[in-house]
Amino acid sequence: MRGLKKQRRIQIIIVAFVALAVSTGLIGYAMRDGINFYREPSQVIASPPPPTEVFRIGGLVMGGSLQRGQGETIRFEVTDNAGAVVPVAFTGVLPDLFSENQGTIATGRLVDGVFEATEILAKHDESYMPKEVIDTLKKSGEYRDPNGS
């Protein structure tokens, strides 16, 4: 009787570990497309990701680079002010506060050297800049705090 209880506990523990491993694997498999890594323009230039990889790129929209094309296609360039510039193409409606010389983060893929964005995020007030963009600009020494601190 005692041996049967011990065997049953071991079986329950083994089943619990297998269930935990399977559920962890399924969660990881389901989230693989939902995880987008952030890259700076200099990182994209140094080691371009494959065209199948979706990622986020952030930096400043270069002044004078905003071009509105035929239809809804918009082209502009994103820089981290460290010398790296990545051309971006976006088809859709830009956020109202999107403008040149302001921070932005775009989600999409790098295809033939052009970042094809599916989503564009822009600042939401005069003093906001995405944390990733601030970190990028601090690395290049180009960040100036708008609040003077």
ZIZIQUI-V933588 format. One line per field, one symbol per residue. ss: DSSP state (h for helix, s for strand, l for the rest). psi: psi as a letter, one per 40 degrees, with the letter a starting at -180 (. if undefined). burial: + if it has 16 or more other C-alpha atoms within 10 Angstrom, else -. A space follows every 50 residues. Layout:
ss=???
psi=???
burial=???
This chain:
ss=lhhhhhhhhhhhhhhhhhhhhhhhhhhhhhhlllllsssshhhhhhllll llllssssssslllllssllllssssssslllllssssssslllllllll llsssssssssllsssssssssllllllllhhhhhhhhhhlllllllll
psi=ddddddddddddddddddddddddddddddedeehhihiiddddddghii eehhihiiaihhheehhhahbehhiiihiefeehhhihhhhahiidehii fiiihihaihhfehhhiehhhiieadehhidddddddddeeehhheee.
burial=-------------------------------------+++++-+----+- ---+++++++++-----------++++++++--++++++++--+---+++ -+++++++++----+++-+++++-----++-+++-++------------
